[in-house]
Amino acid sequence: MLTLDFHPTGRHFLQIPGPSPVPDRILRAMSLPTIDHRGPEFGALGLKVLADIKRIFQTRHPVAIYPASGTGAWEAALANVMSPGDHVLMYETGHFATLWNKMATRLGLKTEFLSYSGQDEHLPLAAGWRRGVQAHQIEERLKADTQHSIKAVCVVHNETSTGVTSNIAAVRKAIDAAKHPALLLVDTISGLASADYRHDEWGVDVTVSGSQKGLMLPPGISFNALSPKAIEASKSARLPKSFWAWDEIIEMNKAGYWPYTPNTNLLYGLSEACEMLLEQGLETVFARHQRWAEGVRSAVRAWGLEIQCADPAVYSPVLTGVLMPKDVDADAVRKLIYERFDCSLGAGLGKLKGRMFRIGHLGDCNDLTLMAALSGCEMGLKLAGVKLAGSGVQAAMDYFAGHPAIVPMQKAA
Ligand code: PLP
């Protein structure tokens, strides 16, 4: 039998930006017996999760749930609204935006990849990987497209490879200012249920998300939240689609079922996750992540290291990228922290490989979880010979102690 317990004592610190640690309450919910996915009990479960998940996306419109990872939901979004050769405008914010762009090309779309036009002295080859989507560039490009050949604008809300959260309301405004009919497709795979996200209010046509980040579930479920305009577009879109097709899913979902076998136990978990998030209130959930993020950033500043995101207006509440000095291999530091202190950190991806590591502050997490992870980082950085300006652990302790959580742990008697 495969044994997965490599951690002889205590718990492993899973501080990557997803999959995130799963709360016990969700693990217990998922351990219930698997039921008949065409039986009456299942219909009730299906209707409940479909209603709850709309509240998490802040939408009144249908949300398609797939038994797939986020990459599947990316493909679903494109396959449902695009036709072969359609022109899509995408924006390079990091590794995940790059992968979505590559997928669109492989699906036979004509992709145009806008990127940040400014400079960055520390990362000259990845200046745009330190900033959010520059909405004015999208507006200018769409204004120039007088024939309306661009059919969709695709952006990543929370770029997990960098720790940058783009302003989606500004992208919507840019499309409207250009008076352009393009659809707006947004990836919030790592933003949903941690960073503020409003599908309807921000006029998003298709929102793509996944289970293994802010929803605190294991990987295996992903989503497409839709707009009426996207549903209308799907009726004439001609990219081949079958498993991903919204029409059959929407039809079957009316009674709480799916056209194929859904992942029942993950849906139990989803039901529990939505309850936990809605009990707390989304505003509280968002504020909690902002507070954790600031605590972690105060540690990075005290170490004298650079935060990957160079624009404080778009710091991610979900994760923080920590840029290493030029002569330090970030992967060697991560390896050391993993082996010595049983703590997993996110690697630098794509252009950032070996240059930075990522600390996730999402999922089943609290102040002391983060303090432990930061201790692991500080010890590991010192052991790796990285010169630190001061103690990040002390700075984070001061921040957390000085900024009480909005919801106290225990009510006073
Ligand atoms: N988009 C973003 C922003 C992500 O963070 C990820 C995964 O981490 C993906 C897309 C791909 O999702 P998955 O790995 O679940 O297929």
Residues whose N, C-alpha, C, O or C-beta is under 5 A from the ligand:
A	BS01	PLP	S69 G70 T71 F96 N158 T160 D187 I189 S190 G210
